[in-house]
Amino acid sequence: MTKLAFIGAGSWGTATAAMVTRKGGCDTVLWARRSELAETINLYHENPEYLPGLELPEELHATNDLEEALTGAEIVVMGVPSHGFRNVLAEVAPIAGTTCCYVSLTKGLEVDTRKRMSEVIAEEVEGLGDASVAILTGPNLAKEIVQGYPAASTVACRDAHTGKRLQEIINSPTFRVYTNDDVIGCEIGGAFKNIIAIAAGMADGLGFGDNTKATVMTRGVAEMARFSVKFGAKPLTFLGLAGVGDLIATCASPQSRNHSVGIELGKGRRIDEIIGSMKMVAEGVKSCKPVFDLGQEAGVWMPITEAVVNICHNGWTTDEVLQDILSNEVREEFFA
């Protein structure tokens, strides 16, 4: 029986582990850094910190012992936020080694290096080939996945055999998994949509209507595509689950942390106050700066990302951001 080790007991790591466990056919272990959280999951079959009130399968075993989680694992699923991804992976790699497949659930860039998570994996797990690195991404709000609502996702891997194997393991009657070989595009889409969701949330917080939100989202897709093709992504990826699909869910749902941050910014709250009141990470706040810096170096026009950077990192007010973005030059719709 194939063993999967899920590293990180946040909302999405727990939800994915629960989904695969509930399907059956695999041995699953969920690693939590804190022993008390692992004990709570095992005893009460609930993750009260990240998914309160939602029942997890009794068969899902949690542990705070990395050796226990990783020994015998053929697939390591990394559900750790981008800012802690490398440090946790550095603990995982010596135990898991290069014989297993690493799957990233993380939708963000590493701030200091501006690298995607697949690039971090390649650096930290020496000798690991493309066939052993994959991404799972799409419009997947953790609460709805645990509740068993129908959804879909993309597993991106450059190796077709690995992608197909992961598809067969993760796909279930209520969670459809599609394969894609565009790892770069799927990762950038996952990081970029969080930035656009902050902007869409700001529009909501300012009290604007559906026209405004639709404009932000649509121009956000164009910005995402302009950026991504500069780094080797396929434009068609952004019309799929990793692009438009994830963007719609993140910009429309009250469950979205990034959208919620944007709403509060639109209401006039400061970013440090908002982040200080949150239990979970809003990846778009961290990722917007490295994404914008990469875009600037590549000569990409990114007015929405720039607006999010200005309000999250440069101390701008919503009024200043709004005035700036509405005074931008009007160009061809599919400029660059």
C-alpha positions as CSV (number, residue, x, y, z in Angstrom):
1,M,0.0,0.0,0.0
2,T,1.4,3.4,-1.0
3,K,2.2,5.6,2.0
4,L,1.7,9.4,1.8
5,A,3.2,11.7,4.4
6,F,1.4,15.1,4.6
7,I,3.8,17.7,6.1
8,G,1.9,20.6,7.7
9,A,-1.4,20.4,9.5
10,G,-2.8,23.8,8.4
11,S,-6.1,24.0,6.7
12,W,-5.1,22.8,3.3
13,G,-2.6,20.2,4.4
14,T,-5.2,18.7,6.7
15,A,-8.0,18.9,4.1
16,T,-5.9,17.1,1.5
17,A,-4.8,14.4,3.9
18,A,-8.4,13.9,5.0
19,M,-9.6,13.7,1.4
20,V,-7.0,11.0,0.4
21,T,-7.6,9.1,3.7
22,R,-11.4,9.1,3.1
23,K,-11.0,7.7,-0.4
24,G,-9.0,4.8,1.0
25,G,-6.4,2.6,-0.7
26,C,-3.4,4.4,0.8
27,D,-1.6,4.7,4.1
28,T,-1.7,8.4,5.2
29,V,0.1,10.2,8.0
30,L,-0.3,13.9,8.8
31,W,2.6,15.7,10.5
32,A,2.0,18.6,12.8
33,R,4.8,20.6,14.4
34,R,3.0,20.8,17.7
35,S,2.3,17.6,19.6
36,E,-0.9,18.9,21.1
37,L,-2.4,19.5,17.7
38,A,-1.5,16.0,16.6
39,E,-3.0,14.6,19.7
40,T,-6.2,16.5,19.3
41,I,-6.6,15.3,15.7
42,N,-6.1,11.7,16.8
43,L,-8.4,11.9,19.8
44,Y,-11.2,14.1,18.5
45,H,-10.8,13.7,14.7
46,E,-11.0,17.4,14.3
47,N,-8.5,20.2,13.6
48,P,-10.1,22.9,15.8
49,E,-7.5,25.6,15.0
50,Y,-7.7,25.5,11.2
51,L,-10.9,23.6,10.4
52,P,-13.2,24.0,13.5
53,G,-16.3,21.9,13.6
54,L,-15.4,19.7,10.6
55,E,-15.1,16.0,11.2
56,L,-11.9,14.3,9.9
57,P,-11.8,10.5,9.1
58,E,-10.9,8.3,12.0
59,E,-8.3,6.5,9.9
60,L,-6.2,9.7,9.5
61,H,-3.3,9.4,11.9
62,A,-1.4,12.6,13.0
63,T,2.0,12.8,14.6
64,N,4.6,15.4,15.4
65,D,7.4,12.9,14.8
66,L,9.0,13.5,11.4
67,E,10.7,10.1,11.4
68,E,7.4,8.4,12.0
69,A,5.6,10.4,9.3
70,L,8.3,9.9,6.6
71,T,9.6,6.4,7.2
72,G,8.4,4.3,4.2
73,A,6.6,7.2,2.5
74,E,6.6,7.1,-1.3
75,I,5.0,10.5,-1.6
76,V,5.7,13.6,0.5
77,V,3.0,16.3,0.3
78,M,4.3,19.6,1.5
79,G,1.5,21.8,3.0
80,V,3.8,24.4,4.6
81,P,3.5,28.2,4.0
82,S,6.1,29.7,1.7
83,H,8.0,31.5,4.4
84,G,8.7,28.3,6.3
85,F,8.8,25.9,3.4
86,R,12.6,25.7,3.0
87,N,13.3,25.2,6.7
88,V,10.8,22.4,7.1
89,L,12.0,20.8,3.9
90,A,15.6,20.8,5.2
91,E,14.3,18.6,8.1
92,V,12.3,16.4,5.8
93,A,14.9,15.8,3.0
94,P,17.5,13.8,5.0
95,I,14.8,11.4,6.1
96,A,12.7,11.1,3.0
97,G,15.6,11.2,0.5
98,T,15.4,11.1,-3.2
99,T,13.5,7.9,-3.8
100,C,10.1,9.5,-3.1
101,C,7.9,12.1,-5.0
102,Y,7.5,15.5,-3.5
103,V,4.2,17.3,-4.0
104,S,3.8,21.0,-3.1
105,L,0.5,22.5,-2.0
106,T,2.0,25.9,-1.4
107,K,0.7,28.9,-3.4
108,G,3.4,31.5,-3.0
109,L,7.0,32.5,-3.7
110,E,9.9,32.4,-1.3
111,V,10.4,36.1,-0.4
112,D,14.2,36.3,-0.1
113,T,15.1,34.2,-3.1
114,R,11.9,34.9,-5.2
115,K,11.8,31.2,-6.1
116,R,8.9,28.9,-6.7
117,M,8.4,25.9,-4.3
118,S,9.5,23.4,-7.0
119,E,12.7,25.3,-7.3
120,V,13.2,25.2,-3.5
121,I,12.6,21.5,-3.5
122,A,15.2,21.0,-6.3
123,E,17.7,23.0,-4.2
124,E,17.1,21.3,-0.9
125,V,16.7,17.7,-2.1
126,E,20.0,17.2,-3.9
127,G,19.8,14.8,-6.9
128,L,16.0,14.9,-7.2
129,G,14.8,14.8,-10.9
130,D,11.8,16.5,-12.5
131,A,9.9,13.2,-12.4
132,S,9.9,13.4,-8.6
133,V,8.5,17.0,-8.2
134,A,4.8,17.9,-8.6
135,I,2.3,20.7,-7.8
136,L,-1.3,20.3,-6.7
137,T,-3.3,23.5,-7.3
138,G,-6.7,24.8,-8.2
139,P,-9.9,26.3,-6.8
140,N,-9.7,24.3,-3.6
141,L,-11.1,26.0,-0.4
142,A,-10.1,23.7,2.4
143,K,-13.4,23.7,4.3
144,E,-15.4,22.7,1.2
145,I,-13.0,19.9,0.4
146,V,-13.4,18.4,3.9
147,Q,-17.2,18.8,3.6
148,G,-17.0,16.7,0.4
149,Y,-18.4,19.3,-2.0
150,P,-17.6,18.5,-5.6
151,A,-14.4,20.3,-6.8
152,A,-11.4,19.9,-9.2
153,S,-7.7,20.5,-9.2
154,T,-4.6,20.2,-11.4
155,V,-1.6,18.1,-10.6
156,A,1.3,19.6,-12.5
157,C,4.4,17.5,-13.2
158,R,6.9,17.5,-16.1
159,D,6.9,13.7,-16.1
160,A,3.6,12.2,-17.5
161,H,4.0,8.9,-15.7
162,T,4.3,10.6,-12.3
163,G,1.4,13.0,-13.1
164,K,-0.8,10.1,-14.0
165,R,0.1,8.1,-10.8
166,L,-0.7,11.1,-8.6
167,Q,-3.9,11.7,-10.5
168,E,-5.0,8.1,-9.8
169,I,-4.1,8.4,-6.1
170,I,-5.8,11.8,-5.4
171,N,-8.8,11.7,-7.8
172,S,-12.0,10.7,-6.1
173,P,-15.8,10.8,-6.9
174,T,-16.1,14.4,-5.6
175,F,-12.5,15.6,-6.3
176,R,-11.6,15.5,-9.9
177,V,-7.9,15.7,-10.7
178,Y,-6.5,16.8,-14.1
179,T,-2.9,16.6,-15.2
180,N,-0.8,19.4,-16.7
181,D,2.9,19.5,-17.6
182,D,3.2,23.3,-17.1
183,V,4.7,23.3,-13.6
184,I,5.9,26.9,-13.9
185,G,2.5,28.2,-15.0
186,C,0.6,26.3,-12.3
187,E,2.9,27.6,-9.6
188,I,2.8,31.2,-10.8
189,G,-1.0,31.0,-11.2
190,G,-1.3,29.8,-7.6
191,A,0.9,32.7,-6.3
192,F,-0.5,35.4,-8.5
193,K,-4.2,34.8,-7.9
194,N,-3.6,35.6,-4.2
195,I,-2.4,39.1,-5.2
196,I,-5.4,39.7,-7.4
197,A,-7.7,38.5,-4.6
198,I,-6.3,41.2,-2.3
199,A,-7.1,43.8,-5.0
200,A,-10.6,42.3,-5.5
201,G,-11.2,42.4,-1.8
202,M,-10.2,46.0,-1.6
203,A,-12.8,46.8,-4.2
204,D,-15.4,45.1,-2.0
205,G,-14.2,46.8,1.1
206,L,-14.5,50.2,-0.7
207,G,-18.1,49.4,-1.4
208,F,-17.8,49.1,-5.2
209,G,-20.0,46.9,-7.3
210,D,-19.7,43.8,-9.4
211,N,-18.5,45.7,-12.4
212,T,-15.4,46.8,-10.5
213,K,-14.7,43.3,-9.2
214,A,-15.1,41.8,-12.7
215,T,-12.7,44.4,-14.1
216,V,-10.1,43.7,-11.4
217,M,-10.3,39.9,-11.9
218,T,-10.2,40.1,-15.7
219,R,-7.3,42.5,-15.9
220,G,-5.7,40.4,-13.2
221,V,-5.7,37.4,-15.5
222,A,-4.2,39.5,-18.3
223,E,-1.5,40.6,-15.8
224,M,-0.9,37.1,-14.7
225,A,-0.4,35.9,-18.3
226,R,1.9,38.8,-19.2
227,F,4.1,38.0,-16.3
228,S,4.1,34.2,-16.6
229,V,5.0,33.8,-20.2
230,K,8.2,35.8,-19.5
231,F,9.2,32.9,-17.2
232,G,8.4,30.0,-19.5
233,A,4.7,29.3,-18.7
234,K,2.1,28.3,-21.2
235,P,-0.7,30.9,-21.7
236,L,-3.4,28.3,-21.9
237,T,-2.7,27.3,-18.3
238,F,-4.3,30.5,-17.1
239,L,-7.7,29.6,-18.7
240,G,-7.7,26.4,-16.6
241,L,-8.1,25.4,-13.0
242,A,-4.7,26.8,-11.9
243,G,-5.5,30.2,-13.4
244,V,-9.1,31.4,-13.9
245,G,-10.5,28.6,-11.7
246,D,-8.4,29.4,-8.7
247,L,-8.8,33.1,-9.2
248,I,-12.6,32.9,-9.2
249,A,-12.7,30.9,-5.9
250,T,-10.2,33.2,-4.2
251,C,-11.8,36.4,-5.3
252,A,-15.4,35.4,-4.6
253,S,-15.3,33.4,-1.4
254,P,-15.5,34.8,2.2
255,Q,-13.4,31.8,3.1
256,S,-10.4,33.3,1.2
257,R,-7.8,34.8,3.5
258,N,-6.4,37.0,0.8
259,H,-9.8,38.4,-0.2
260,S,-10.5,39.0,3.4
261,V,-7.3,41.0,3.8
262,G,-8.3,43.1,0.8
263,I,-11.7,43.8,2.3
264,E,-10.2,45.1,5.5
265,L,-7.7,47.2,3.6
266,G,-10.6,48.7,1.6
267,K,-12.2,49.6,4.9
268,G,-9.2,51.6,5.9
269,R,-7.4,49.2,8.3
270,R,-3.6,49.0,8.1
271,I,-1.9,45.9,6.9
272,D,0.1,45.2,10.1
273,E,-3.1,45.4,12.1
274,I,-4.9,43.0,9.8
275,I,-2.1,40.4,9.7
276,G,-1.7,40.6,13.5
277,S,-5.3,39.6,14.0
278,M,-5.1,36.5,11.7
279,K,-4.3,32.9,12.7
280,M,-3.5,31.8,9.2
281,V,-1.2,33.1,6.5
282,A,-2.4,35.3,3.6
283,E,0.2,34.3,1.0
284,G,-0.5,37.3,-1.3
285,V,0.8,39.8,1.2
286,K,4.2,38.1,1.2
287,S,4.3,37.1,-2.4
288,C,3.3,40.4,-4.0
289,K,6.7,42.0,-3.5
290,P,8.9,39.3,-5.0
291,V,6.4,38.8,-7.9
292,F,6.5,42.6,-8.6
293,D,10.3,42.7,-8.4
294,L,10.6,39.9,-10.8
295,G,8.1,41.5,-13.2
296,Q,10.0,44.8,-13.0
297,E,13.2,43.1,-13.9
298,A,11.5,41.4,-16.9
299,G,9.9,44.6,-18.1
300,V,6.3,43.5,-17.4
301,W,3.5,46.0,-16.9
302,M,1.8,45.1,-13.6
303,P,-0.4,47.9,-12.3
304,I,-2.6,45.7,-10.1
305,T,0.4,44.0,-8.4
306,E,2.1,47.3,-8.0
307,A,-1.0,48.7,-6.2
308,V,-1.1,45.7,-3.8
309,V,2.6,46.2,-3.1
310,N,2.1,49.9,-2.4
311,I,-0.6,49.3,0.1
312,C,0.9,46.2,1.8
313,H,4.6,47.3,1.9
314,N,5.0,51.0,1.0
315,G,2.4,52.5,3.4
316,W,0.0,53.9,0.7
317,T,-3.6,54.5,1.6
318,T,-6.5,53.0,-0.4
319,D,-7.3,56.5,-1.8
320,E,-3.8,56.9,-3.0
321,V,-3.8,53.4,-4.6
322,L,-7.1,54.0,-6.3
323,Q,-6.1,57.4,-7.7
324,D,-2.9,55.9,-9.0
325,I,-4.4,52.9,-10.7
326,L,-7.2,54.9,-12.3
327,S,-4.8,57.4,-13.8
328,N,-2.8,54.7,-15.6
329,E,-2.4,55.0,-19.3
330,V,-5.2,53.2,-21.3
331,R,-3.6,50.7,-23.6
332,E,-4.6,47.9,-26.0
333,E,-6.5,45.2,-24.1
334,F,-4.0,42.5,-24.8
335,F,-0.9,44.7,-24.6
336,A,2.3,42.7,-24.5
